[in-house]
Amino acid sequence: MTEETDVPPIESTLLLRHEDFDELLNIAAQRGAERCLAHLGLENGHAAKDIRELRDLLEAWRDARRTAWQTTVKVITTGILAALLVGAAIKLKLLGGAQ
């Protein structure tokens, strides 16, 4: 019986200097980023402009949503205050209510 070890043979081992390994990683990262942008349809030179426009559009949407909520709160508050004023006027018989 022979025991086999998990040590890879020398032929399959690749030795790289640290600088070469860093360069290889940078190239792989660059290619990965390019593939990701291509997958999203942003591979041409207009990608930065497109992303800025998307951010501007998203910011405009957030502003519109915030304004809509503020307007809703103002309308509800104004309605409640108007109802209170009408009720007070009726209670004080200022509007010619039943005498």
Secondary structure as GFF3:
##gff-version 3
##sequence-region A 1 99
A	DSSP	three_ten_helix	10	12	.	.	.	ID=ss1
A	DSSP	alpha_helix	18	40	.	.	.	ID=ss2
A	DSSP	alpha_helix	47	91	.	.	.	ID=ss3
###
